């Protein structure tokens, strides 16, 4: 069954639905970054959002949209970490049973957080396919309602609330850069931004080792990888969601890539100069402004920091790298 494509009205409804349970995250600014890049740059700090990432927006919107019957059966989701945490918190708020399928190599902090919110965590393989298949099996066995991480009408609409906030906070923004994993954040934000401000360019960013969305965008067909290799665990999915891909082709202007080394350098900058902790996936969009700065001269840009969930030892190990 084809998933219904969300509209601006759906994003506006999501804004009302999740109001009071999510933070209006601030836009941070760095004069040093502006000087280095020749831009006027702002950073949408979703690392300061509840659960430390933007994912609570979509997960809560989805959970609040469920019928009483769907809620009574409990839910299962599959996630490398942040969506799992977000679903766990959203279900706790609604007193719903939650099972989260995470990869065997999930970051300890993300697993612990999901369990801390009351979810049962089940480990399954290392790929997004492994997680999906395990979740599907649990759905068939126990009747749990599946909460997809990105390829879903309500998830996309919820994530789009981040884009609406950016336009309201910086109406004069010229370009918005968004990290791309499965495509929930960029498809929702691009819809919101283009509906409100069609002149604003929306650019998706991935790492070189997980550039399936970049390839899909350029070849105009959905590319599926057999494996990915990147420190950005939120980008290790093997392909975009189907609806996400359709919306990216319709609303996104460009795709860019950066290296893992570029991401680590950006994480270090955030920590040393702006005093914030950002996980690898969260640093990807900002890294693109630095690496591709020649394309943004004199522009007002906003890069979304999608999250800040990373183990202390992993963070210290990465930022110490030369």
Buried (B, 14 or more C-beta within 10 A) or exposed (E): EEBEBBBBEBBBBBBEBBEEBBEEBEBBEBEEBBEBBBBBBBBBBBBBBBBBBBBBBBBBBBBBBBEEEBBEBBBBBBBBBBBBBBBBBBBBBBEBBBBBBBBEEBBEBBBBBBBEBBBBBBBBBBBBBBBBBBBBBBBEEEEBBBBBBBBBBBBBBBBBBBBBBBBEBBEEBBBBBBBBBBBBBBBBBBBBBBBBBEEBBBBBBBBBBBBBBBBBBEEEEBBEBEEBEBBBBBBBBBBBBEBBBBBBBEBBBBBBBBBBBBBBBBBBBBBEEBEBBBBBBBBBBBBBBBBBBEBBEEBBBBBBBBBBBBBEEBBEEBBEEE
